[in-house]
């Protein structure tokens, strides 16, 4: 058998793969980096009016990242499409800014 961690990792990987195959922005969209440093990367993919923001934390401690969204992205009504466990939160700060809280080694795909 598999331990609980392996089962969770498999389920999360499967959910990411299924979403990737069904997302037009992720498959075909234009790419724009919104934030990057040595611990986190946030980018936007947009295609024919649809968009998704992908955020990743590559370190072993939680991170809060703020990113300026392009003017064509409305921040209100964000939806967490796929996310790692451990308390991922995405919220609008106003004036086109998004704040994403990511746990250690966490990720999120956010859309509207």
N, C-alpha and C positions, 0 to 999 in steps of 0.2 A: 503494500500500500504506500500511499502518499501521505505526507504530513499536511497539516492545515495550511502552512505557508505555501507549499507547492500547489495545493488545490486553489488557493487564492490567486497566486501568480498565473496559473493556467487560465483561470476565469478572466482575469484582467487582460491578459494577452489576447485571448479569444475575442473579448469585447472590442479591443482596439483594432484588431484585424477586420472584424465584421464592420465596424464603423468606417474604417478606411476604404473598404470596398464599396460602401454605399454613399460616400460623401463626394459630391462633384467638386467642391472647393479643394479638398485634400488631393483628389486625383488629378485635376486639371487646372487648378487655380493659380493665379499669379501669387508670388511670394514676396513678403515684406517683413524684415526684422523690425520688431517694435522695441525690444530690449535684449541686451546680451552683456554678460560679464563672466567671470570665471566660475560662477556658481549657478547661474540661471540663464535660460534662453526663452524668449517669448517671440513668436512670429505669427503673422496673419496670412491666411490663404483666402483669396476671393475669386469668385467665378460667377459671372452673369447675375450679379446682384446678391448672391449668397456669400457668406463669409464664415470662417471659423478661426479662432485664436487658439494656438497651441502653446502651452507653457510647460517647461521642464526644469526641475531642480536636480542638479547632478551631485549635490553634497549631502552629507549625513546629518544635516541639521535643517530645521524649518527655515523658510525664506518668505518674506513678503516683498513682492515686486510690483512696481507701478509702471504702466506703459501708456504712452499717448497714442490714441487710436486715430486712424485717418478720418478725415471729415465725412466720408461716405458711410462710416460705420456708426450706427446708433447704439449707444451703450445701454439704454434702458431695456429691461426685460431679458437679462442674460439667462442662458440655460446651460447648465453643466451637462455636456453631451456624454463624455466619458472622463473618468478621473480615477486616480489611485485612491486607496483608502487612507485614512489618517487626517481628515479635516481640511480638504481643499475648499477654499472659498473664493468666489469671484464677485466683485462688486464695482459699481460705477461710483466715481468720485466727483463727477461733474466736469464740465468743460472738456469732454472727450477723453477723460483719463479713466483707466481701469486698474484696479488693484487685485492681485491674485495672491492668495496665501497658499503655499505649497509645503507639505510635510517633507521630511528627509527623503530624498530620491523620488519625490512625487511628481506627478504630471497631471495635466488637465487639458481637455479640449472644450472650449466655450463657444457658444453661438447664440443666436437670438431666435 
